[in-house]
Amino acid sequence: MIALFTSLFLIIFVGLHVFLMIGLLVEYRRNQISATNEALIPVSIIIPVHNEAGRIKPLLESLLTMDYPFVQLIFVDDRSTDETVQLIYNFKKQFEFGNRTCQIIQLTENPGPNYKQFALTHGFKAATGEIVLLTDADCELPRSWIYGMVKRMTGSNTGVLIGPVFKKIPQNTLLYKSQAFDHAIRYMYLAASIGLGAAGGGFGNNMAVRKSPLDEIGGYGAVPISVTEDASLISFIQNRTSYKIRAGLGSDIQIMTETEQGWPSFIIQAVRWTKGGIFSPDLKTRLSFTFLMGMISLGILAIPLALLQPQFLPLPLAVFSAMLMNTLAVLSIAGNALQSLTPIDLIIQLFLTPVFNTLFTLLTIFRIPVYWKGKKV
């Protein structure tokens, strides 16, 4: 009986990842077609900020390289107490010319519970562009970002486009390499799921949203409150409109973001994302994400049993076989983002990443309290 179960587990889990690879290929083909369209339409960019003086300069410098002519840039400052606002005002003088504007909204209060989502609500109210782009203060954008995102949205019924986000590797340490690889795997899963028509989330620091589906659902303020506001927006548009969700692939829209500076902050961030998937307000997302994390966790937790009883070996074997496929897929879509990872690093991460995901899942399921920016998540 155990042998039958473990064999079925191996077939189902590896088979699922074969389908995910097909989904990734489908989304890659869609990108090859949609990215050929040329368009120049008004765009709004919303960037929420809170005490970002120590890390916002790369973002501002990359925004100055943009040559897209019709841009409304909106910074929503959530009660910063450092030099963030002054830096943005200095940047504003350099950015604005022609049809390029820079607006700074300063909040005096924020009731939460998701402070970023509250800030974004104010940003969307001020946005006038046909397409709204979202990014964060700790990101660095390629010069072609606006053009690339707009091209993929043009001439289609795409309501939301999620773009690739990879983490910088500032030092040759396990912490930074693990974050970068984990982040890349997460995007691979998102893009592959979207290719199969099962969008389950996205990174809110690289996203394009068409205004028409937002108007159709009653505006951004109608999106349910969630610890993962980006996934909540995607599921709301997917379930309540006829617009499609797409994933972007390509170095022209690839954003690099800062890594967390310590293991505790990395774990807290990952647990917050895991909690957003397992407790997603979207039933399909909740079931599929919980199923995936549950099978990964089962495979990892079975390792001690497999050492004692070989009939349990198919469980971890299934997980690591899937991770091998994931690793090859990530290398195919990451461009230069993971070029500093050696073959030995990749092998280490192939085994380490599912262990991390098991930890994040257990912390989430057992409601072990973790805190982010002073608040319980």
DRENNU-808271 format. One record per residue (C-alpha): residue number from 1; x, y, z. Coordinates in steps of 0.2 Angstrom, whole numbers, plus 2048, in hexadecimal, padded with zeros to 3 digits. Example, Ala and Ser with C-alpha at 12.3 -4.5 7.8 and 13.67 -1.06 7.14 Angstrom:
% DRENNU-808271
<pt i="1" x="83E" y="7EA" z="827"/>
<pt i="2" x="844" y="7FB" z="824"/>
This chain:
% DRENNU-808271
<pt i="1" x="800" y="800" z="800"/>
<pt i="2" x="80E" y="80C" z="804"/>
<pt i="3" x="817" y="808" z="7F4"/>
<pt i="4" x="808" y="80B" z="7EA"/>
<pt i="5" x="805" y="81C" z="7F3"/>
<pt i="6" x="817" y="822" z="7F0"/>
<pt i="7" x="817" y="81C" z="7DE"/>
<pt i="8" x="807" y="826" z="7DB"/>
<pt i="9" x="80F" y="835" z="7E4"/>
<pt i="10" x="81E" y="834" z="7D8"/>
<pt i="11" x="814" y="833" z="7C9"/>
<pt i="12" x="808" y="841" z="7CE"/>
<pt i="13" x="815" y="84D" z="7D4"/>
<pt i="14" x="821" y="84B" z="7C5"/>
<pt i="15" x="812" y="84B" z="7B9"/>
<pt i="16" x="80C" y="85B" z="7C0"/>
<pt i="17" x="81D" y="863" z="7BD"/>
<pt i="18" x="81D" y="85D" z="7AB"/>
<pt i="19" x="80D" y="866" z="7A8"/>
<pt i="20" x="814" y="875" z="7B1"/>
<pt i="21" x="823" y="875" z="7A5"/>
<pt i="22" x="816" y="874" z="796"/>
<pt i="23" x="80D" y="883" z="79E"/>
<pt i="24" x="81E" y="88D" z="79F"/>
<pt i="25" x="821" y="889" z="78D"/>
<pt i="26" x="810" y="88F" z="788"/>
<pt i="27" x="813" y="8A0" z="791"/>
<pt i="28" x="824" y="8A1" z="789"/>
<pt i="29" x="81B" y="8A0" z="778"/>
<pt i="30" x="80E" y="8AD" z="77C"/>
<pt i="31" x="81C" y="8B9" z="781"/>
<pt i="32" x="825" y="8B6" z="770"/>
<pt i="33" x="814" y="8BB" z="767"/>
<pt i="34" x="80E" y="8C9" z="772"/>
<pt i="35" x="81F" y="8D2" z="775"/>
<pt i="36" x="820" y="8D6" z="762"/>
<pt i="37" x="812" y="8E2" z="763"/>
<pt i="38" x="816" y="8F5" z="763"/>
<pt i="39" x="80C" y="901" z="76D"/>
<pt i="40" x="80D" y="912" z="776"/>
<pt i="41" x="7FF" y="915" z="782"/>
<pt i="42" x="7FE" y="91F" z="792"/>
<pt i="43" x="805" y="915" z="7A1"/>
<pt i="44" x="805" y="918" z="7B4"/>
<pt i="45" x="812" y="911" z="7BF"/>
<pt i="46" x="80D" y="90F" z="7D2"/>
<pt i="47" x="81B" y="90D" z="7DF"/>
<pt i="48" x="817" y="90C" z="7F1"/>
<pt i="49" x="825" y="912" z="7FD"/>
<pt i="50" x="829" y="911" z="80F"/>
<pt i="51" x="839" y="917" z="817"/>
<pt i="52" x="843" y="912" z="807"/>
<pt i="53" x="851" y="91E" z="807"/>
<pt i="54" x="85E" y="911" z="809"/>
<pt i="55" x="859" y="907" z="7FA"/>
<pt i="56" x="84F" y="911" z="7EE"/>
<pt i="57" x="85D" y="919" z="7E4"/>
<pt i="58" x="85F" y="90A" z="7D8"/>
<pt i="59" x="84D" y="90B" z="7D3"/>
<pt i="60" x="84D" y="91E" z="7D0"/>
<pt i="61" x="85D" y="91D" z="7C6"/>
<pt i="62" x="855" y="90F" z="7BB"/>
<pt i="63" x="845" y="919" z="7B9"/>
<pt i="64" x="84F" y="927" z="7B2"/>
<pt i="65" x="855" y="91C" z="7A4"/>
<pt i="66" x="843" y="919" z="79E"/>
<pt i="67" x="83F" y="921" z="78D"/>
<pt i="68" x="82D" y="91D" z="78C"/>
<pt i="69" x="824" y="92D" z="788"/>
<pt i="70" x="813" y="92C" z="791"/>
<pt i="71" x="816" y="928" z="7A3"/>
<pt i="72" x="80D" y="92D" z="7B3"/>
<pt i="73" x="818" y="928" z="7C2"/>
<pt i="74" x="80F" y="927" z="7D3"/>
<pt i="75" x="819" y="925" z="7E3"/>
<pt i="76" x="80E" y="921" z="7F2"/>
<pt i="77" x="818" y="925" z="802"/>
<pt i="78" x="811" y="91C" z="811"/>
<pt i="79" x="816" y="928" z="81F"/>
<pt i="80" x="829" y="927" z="81C"/>
<pt i="81" x="834" y="92F" z="82A"/>
<pt i="82" x="845" y="92E" z="820"/>
<pt i="83" x="84A" y="937" z="811"/>
<pt i="84" x="840" y="92D" z="805"/>
<pt i="85" x="834" y="93B" z="800"/>
<pt i="86" x="842" y="948" z="7FD"/>
<pt i="87" x="84B" y="93B" z="7F2"/>
<pt i="88" x="83C" y="939" z="7E7"/>
<pt i="89" x="839" y="94C" z="7E6"/>
<pt i="90" x="84B" y="94E" z="7E0"/>
<pt i="91" x="848" y="940" z="7D3"/>
<pt i="92" x="838" y="948" z="7CE"/>
<pt i="93" x="841" y="957" z="7C7"/>
<pt i="94" x="84C" y="94C" z="7BC"/>
<pt i="95" x="83E" y="940" z="7B6"/>
<pt i="96" x="830" y="94C" z="7B0"/>
<pt i="97" x="830" y="953" z="79F"/>
<pt i="98" x="824" y="952" z="790"/>
<pt i="99" x="816" y="945" z="794"/>
<pt i="100" x="81F" y="93E" z="7A3"/>
<pt i="101" x="819" y="943" z="7B4"/>
<pt i="102" x="81E" y="93E" z="7C6"/>
<pt i="103" x="811" y="93F" z="7D4"/>
<pt i="104" x="814" y="93C" z="7E7"/>
<pt i="105" x="806" y="937" z="7F2"/>
<pt i="106" x="80A" y="939" z="804"/>
<pt i="107" x="7FF" y="92F" z="810"/>
<pt i="108" x="7FC" y="936" z="822"/>
<pt i="109" x="7F3" y="926" z="828"/>
<pt i="110" x="7F2" y="914" z="823"/>
<pt i="111" x="7E6" y="908" z="82C"/>
<pt i="112" x="7EC" y="8F8" z="824"/>
<pt i="113" x="7EB" y="8EA" z="827"/>
<pt i="114" x="7F5" y="8E8" z="817"/>
<pt i="115" x="7FE" y="8F9" z="816"/>
<pt i="116" x="805" y="8F7" z="805"/>
<pt i="117" x="7F4" y="8F3" z="7FE"/>
<pt i="118" x="7EC" y="902" z="806"/>
<pt i="119" x="7FA" y="90D" z="7FE"/>
<pt i="120" x="7F7" y="905" z="7ED"/>
<pt i="121" x="7E5" y="909" z="7EE"/>
<pt i="122" x="7E9" y="91C" z="7EF"/>
<pt i="123" x="7F5" y="919" z="7E0"/>
<pt i="124" x="7E8" y="911" z="7D5"/>
<pt i="125" x="7DC" y="91F" z="7D9"/>
<pt i="126" x="7E9" y="92B" z="7D2"/>
<pt i="127" x="7EE" y="921" z="7C3"/>
<pt i="128" x="7E8" y="927" z="7B2"/>
<pt i="129" x="7F1" y="91B" z="7A6"/>
<pt i="130" x="7E9" y="90D" z="79C"/>
<pt i="131" x="7F5" y="901" z="7A3"/>
<pt i="132" x="7FC" y="902" z="7B5"/>
<pt i="133" x="80D" y="8FB" z="7B9"/>
<pt i="134" x="812" y="8F7" z="7CB"/>
<pt i="135" x="823" y="8F5" z="7D3"/>
<pt i="136" x="82C" y="8F8" z="7E3"/>
<pt i="137" x="839" y="903" z="7EA"/>
<pt i="138" x="847" y="8F6" z="7EC"/>
<pt i="139" x="846" y="8F1" z="7DA"/>
<pt i="140" x="851" y="8F5" z="7CB"/>
<pt i="141" x="849" y="8F6" z="7BA"/>
<pt i="142" x="850" y="8F2" z="7A8"/>
<pt i="143" x="84F" y="901" z="79C"/>
<pt i="144" x="842" y="8F7" z="791"/>
<pt i="145" x="836" y="8F3" z="7A0"/>
<pt i="146" x="828" y="8FF" z="79B"/>
<pt i="147" x="828" y="8FB" z="789"/>
<pt i="148" x="82A" y="8E8" z="78C"/>
<pt i="149" x="81B" y="8E7" z="798"/>
<pt i="150" x="810" y="8F2" z="78D"/>
<pt i="151" x="814" y="8E8" z="77E"/>
<pt i="152" x="80E" y="8D8" z="786"/>
<pt i="153" x="7FE" y="8E0" z="78B"/>
<pt i="154" x="7FA" y="8E8" z="77B"/>
<pt i="155" x="7ED" y="8E0" z="76F"/>
<pt i="156" x="7E7" y="8D3" z="77B"/>
<pt i="157" x="7DA" y="8D0" z="788"/>
<pt i="158" x="7E8" y="8CF" z="796"/>
<pt i="159" x="7E2" y="8D7" z="7A6"/>
<pt i="160" x="7F2" y="8D4" z="7B0"/>
<pt i="161" x="804" y="8D0" z="7AB"/>
<pt i="162" x="810" y="8CA" z="7B8"/>
<pt i="163" x="822" y="8CD" z="7B4"/>
<pt i="164" x="832" y="8C4" z="7B9"/>
<pt i="165" x="83A" y="8C9" z="7C9"/>
<pt i="166" x="84B" y="8C2" z="7CF"/>
<pt i="167" x="855" y="8C6" z="7DE"/>
<pt i="168" x="866" y="8CD" z="7DE"/>
<pt i="169" x="875" y="8C3" z="7E5"/>
<pt i="170" x="880" y="8D1" z="7ED"/>
<pt i="171" x="88B" y="8C4" z="7F5"/>
<pt i="172" x="891" y="8B3" z="7F3"/>
<pt i="173" x="888" y="8AB" z="802"/>
<pt i="174" x="87B" y="89E" z="804"/>
<pt i="175" x="86E" y="8AA" z="80A"/>
<pt i="176" x="86E" y="8B5" z="7FA"/>
<pt i="177" x="86F" y="8A6" z="7EF"/>
<pt i="178" x="861" y="89D" z="7F7"/>
<pt i="179" x="856" y="8AD" z="7F6"/>
<pt i="180" x="85A" y="8AF" z="7E3"/>
<pt i="181" x="857" y="89D" z="7DF"/>
<pt i="182" x="847" y="89C" z="7E9"/>
<pt i="183" x="840" y="8AC" z="7E1"/>
<pt i="184" x="844" y="8A5" z="7D0"/>
<pt i="185" x="83B" y="895" z="7D4"/>
<pt i="186" x="82C" y="89E" z="7DA"/>
<pt i="187" x="82A" y="8A8" z="7CA"/>
<pt i="188" x="82D" y="899" z="7C0"/>
<pt i="189" x="81E" y="891" z="7C9"/>
<pt i="190" x="813" y="8A0" z="7C6"/>
<pt i="191" x="817" y="8A2" z="7B3"/>
<pt i="192" x="814" y="88F" z="7B0"/>
<pt i="193" x="804" y="88F" z="7BA"/>
<pt i="194" x="7FE" y="89E" z="7B0"/>
<pt i="195" x="802" y="895" z="7A0"/>
<pt i="196" x="7F7" y="887" z="7A5"/>
<pt i="197" x="7E9" y="893" z="7A9"/>
<pt i="198" x="7EA" y="892" z="7BC"/>
<pt i="199" x="7F2" y="8A3" z="7C1"/>
<pt i="200" x="7F5" y="8A2" z="7D4"/>
<pt i="201" x="7FE" y="8B3" z="7D7"/>
<pt i="202" x="80C" y="8BE" z="7D2"/>
<pt i="203" x="819" y="8CA" z="7D8"/>
<pt i="204" x="812" y="8DB" z="7DB"/>
<pt i="205" x="823" y="8E3" z="7D8"/>
<pt i="206" x="822" y="8DF" z="7C5"/>
<pt i="207" x="810" y="8E0" z="7BF"/>
<pt i="208" x="805" y="8E8" z="7B2"/>
<pt i="209" x="7F2" y="8EB" z="7B5"/>
<pt i="210" x="7E6" y="8F1" z="7A8"/>
<pt i="211" x="7DA" y="8FE" z="7AE"/>
<pt i="212" x="7CB" y="8F7" z="7A6"/>
<pt i="213" x="7C9" y="8E7" z="7B0"/>
<pt i="214" x="7CD" y="8F1" z="7C0"/>
<pt i="215" x="7BE" y="8FD" z="7BB"/>
<pt i="216" x="7B4" y="8ED" z="7B8"/>
<pt i="217" x="7B6" y="8E6" z="7C9"/>
<pt i="218" x="7B4" y="8F7" z="7D2"/>
<pt i="219" x="7C5" y="8FD" z="7D3"/>
<pt i="220" x="7D5" y="8F7" z="7DD"/>
<pt i="221" x="7CC" y="8FB" z="7ED"/>
<pt i="222" x="7C0" y="8ED" z="7EA"/>
<pt i="223" x="7CE" y="8E0" z="7EB"/>
<pt i="224" x="7CD" y="8D6" z="7FB"/>
<pt i="225" x="7DA" y="8D9" z="808"/>
<pt i="226" x="7E8" y="8CC" z="808"/>
<pt i="227" x="7FA" y="8CA" z="80F"/>
<pt i="228" x="7FE" y="8C7" z="7FC"/>
<pt i="229" x="7F5" y="8D6" z="7F4"/>
<pt i="230" x="7FC" y="8D2" z="7E3"/>
<pt i="231" x="7F5" y="8C0" z="7E3"/>
<pt i="232" x="7E4" y="8C7" z="7E9"/>
<pt i="233" x="7E3" y="8D3" z="7DB"/>
<pt i="234" x="7E7" y="8C6" z="7CE"/>
<pt i="235" x="7DA" y="8BA" z="7D5"/>
<pt i="236" x="7CD" y="8C7" z="7D6"/>
<pt i="237" x="7CF" y="8CC" z="7C3"/>
<pt i="238" x="7D1" y="8BA" z="7BE"/>
<pt i="239" x="7C1" y="8B5" z="7C6"/>
<pt i="240" x="7B6" y="8C4" z="7C3"/>
<pt i="241" x="7BA" y="8CA" z="7B1"/>
<pt i="242" x="7BE" y="8C2" z="7A0"/>
<pt i="243" x="7CF" y="8C9" z="7A0"/>
<pt i="244" x="7DE" y="8BD" z="7A0"/>
<pt i="245" x="7ED" y="8BC" z="7AB"/>
<pt i="246" x="7FE" y="8BA" z="7A2"/>
<pt i="247" x="810" y="8B8" z="7A8"/>
<pt i="248" x="81E" y="8C2" z="7A0"/>
<pt i="249" x="82F" y="8B9" z="79B"/>
<pt i="250" x="83E" y="8C2" z="794"/>
<pt i="251" x="84D" y="8CD" z="79A"/>
<pt i="252" x="845" y="8DD" z="793"/>
<pt i="253" x="838" y="8DD" z="7A2"/>
<pt i="254" x="843" y="8D4" z="7AF"/>
<pt i="255" x="844" y="8DD" z="7BF"/>
<pt i="256" x="851" y="8DA" z="7CC"/>
<pt i="257" x="84D" y="8DD" z="7DF"/>
<pt i="258" x="856" y="8DE" z="7EF"/>
<pt i="259" x="859" y="8CF" z="7F9"/>
<pt i="260" x="855" y="8CD" z="80C"/>
<pt i="261" x="864" y="8D1" z="817"/>
<pt i="262" x="862" y="8C2" z="823"/>
<pt i="263" x="85B" y="8B1" z="825"/>
<pt i="264" x="84C" y="8B7" z="830"/>
<pt i="265" x="846" y="8C4" z="824"/>
<pt i="266" x="848" y="8B7" z="815"/>
<pt i="267" x="83D" y="8AB" z="81F"/>
<pt i="268" x="830" y="8B7" z="824"/>
<pt i="269" x="82E" y="8BD" z="812"/>
<pt i="270" x="82C" y="8AC" z="80B"/>
<pt i="271" x="820" y="8A7" z="819"/>
<pt i="272" x="816" y="8B6" z="815"/>
<pt i="273" x="815" y="8B1" z="802"/>
<pt i="274" x="811" y="89F" z="807"/>
<pt i="275" x="803" y="8A5" z="813"/>
<pt i="276" x="7FC" y="8AF" z="804"/>
<pt i="277" x="7FB" y="89F" z="7FA"/>
<pt i="278" x="7F5" y="893" z="807"/>
<pt i="279" x="7E7" y="89F" z="80D"/>
<pt i="280" x="7E4" y="8A7" z="7FD"/>
<pt i="281" x="7D2" y="8AE" z="7FB"/>
<pt i="282" x="7D2" y="8A6" z="7E9"/>
<pt i="283" x="7CC" y="893" z="7EC"/>
<pt i="284" x="7D6" y="88D" z="7DC"/>
<pt i="285" x="7E6" y="895" z="7E2"/>
<pt i="286" x="7E4" y="88F" z="7F4"/>
<pt i="287" x="7E1" y="87D" z="7EE"/>
<pt i="288" x="7EF" y="87D" z="7E1"/>
<pt i="289" x="7FC" y="885" z="7EC"/>
<pt i="290" x="7F8" y="87B" z="7FB"/>
<pt i="291" x="7F9" y="86B" z="7F1"/>
<pt i="292" x="80A" y="870" z="7EA"/>
<pt i="293" x="811" y="875" z="7FB"/>
<pt i="294" x="809" y="866" z="803"/>
<pt i="295" x="811" y="85A" z="7F7"/>
<pt i="296" x="822" y="862" z="7F8"/>
<pt i="297" x="821" y="861" z="80B"/>
<pt i="298" x="81C" y="84F" z="80B"/>
<pt i="299" x="82A" y="84B" z="800"/>
<pt i="300" x="837" y="854" z="80B"/>
<pt i="301" x="830" y="84D" z="81C"/>
<pt i="302" x="831" y="83B" z="815"/>
<pt i="303" x="844" y="83C" z="813"/>
<pt i="304" x="847" y="834" z="825"/>
<pt i="305" x="83A" y="827" z="821"/>
<pt i="306" x="843" y="823" z="810"/>
<pt i="307" x="853" y="821" z="819"/>
<pt i="308" x="84B" y="813" z="823"/>
<pt i="309" x="83E" y="80C" z="817"/>
<pt i="310" x="843" y="80D" z="804"/>
<pt i="311" x="831" y="80C" z="7FF"/>
<pt i="312" x="82F" y="81E" z="805"/>
<pt i="313" x="83D" y="823" z="7F9"/>
<pt i="314" x="831" y="828" z="7EA"/>
<pt i="315" x="82B" y="837" z="7F5"/>
<pt i="316" x="83B" y="841" z="7F6"/>
<pt i="317" x="840" y="83B" z="7E5"/>
<pt i="318" x="831" y="842" z="7DD"/>
<pt i="319" x="835" y="853" z="7E6"/>
<pt i="320" x="847" y="854" z="7E0"/>
<pt i="321" x="842" y="84E" z="7CE"/>
<pt i="322" x="836" y="85C" z="7CD"/>
<pt i="323" x="843" y="868" z="7D4"/>
<pt i="324" x="84F" y="863" z="7C6"/>
<pt i="325" x="842" y="867" z="7B9"/>
<pt i="326" x="83F" y="878" z="7C2"/>
<pt i="327" x="851" y="87C" z="7C3"/>
<pt i="328" x="853" y="879" z="7B0"/>
<pt i="329" x="844" y="884" z="7AD"/>
<pt i="330" x="84A" y="892" z="7B8"/>
<pt i="331" x="85B" y="892" z="7AF"/>
<pt i="332" x="851" y="894" z="79E"/>
<pt i="333" x="847" y="8A3" z="7A4"/>
<pt i="334" x="853" y="8AC" z="7B0"/>
<pt i="335" x="85F" y="8B3" z="7A3"/>
<pt i="336" x="86E" y="8BA" z="7AC"/>
<pt i="337" x="865" y="8BC" z="7BD"/>
<pt i="338" x="86D" y="8AC" z="7C4"/>
<pt i="339" x="87D" y="8AC" z="7BA"/>
<pt i="340" x="887" y="8AD" z="7CA"/>
<pt i="341" x="880" y="89C" z="7D0"/>
<pt i="342" x="88D" y="88E" z="7CC"/>
<pt i="343" x="887" y="87C" z="7C8"/>
<pt i="344" x="88B" y="877" z="7DA"/>
<pt i="345" x="880" y="886" z="7E0"/>
<pt i="346" x="872" y="87F" z="7D5"/>
<pt i="347" x="873" y="86E" z="7DC"/>
<pt i="348" x="873" y="874" z="7EE"/>
<pt i="349" x="864" y="87F" z="7EB"/>
<pt i="350" x="85B" y="871" z="7E2"/>
<pt i="351" x="85B" y="867" z="7F2"/>
<pt i="352" x="85A" y="876" z="7FE"/>
<pt i="353" x="84B" y="87F" z="7F6"/>
<pt i="354" x="83E" y="872" z="7FA"/>
<pt i="355" x="845" y="871" z="80B"/>
<pt i="356" x="842" y="883" z="80D"/>
<pt i="357" x="830" y="882" z="806"/>
<pt i="358" x="82C" y="874" z="812"/>
<pt i="359" x="832" y="880" z="821"/>
<pt i="360" x="827" y="88E" z="81A"/>
<pt i="361" x="818" y="883" z="818"/>
<pt i="362" x="819" y="87C" z="82A"/>
<pt i="363" x="81B" y="88D" z="831"/>
<pt i="364" x="80C" y="893" z="828"/>
<pt i="365" x="801" y="884" z="82B"/>
<pt i="366" x="805" y="883" z="83E"/>
<pt i="367" x="802" y="896" z="83F"/>
<pt i="368" x="813" y="899" z="847"/>
<pt i="369" x="814" y="8AC" z="849"/>
<pt i="370" x="820" y="8B6" z="83E"/>
<pt i="371" x="821" y="8C9" z="83D"/>
<pt i="372" x="824" y="8D4" z="82E"/>
<pt i="373" x="827" y="8E7" z="831"/>
<pt i="374" x="822" y="8E5" z="843"/>
<pt i="375" x="811" y="8DD" z="83E"/>
<pt i="376" x="80C" y="8CB" z="840"/>
<pt i="377" x="809" y="8C3" z="82F"/>
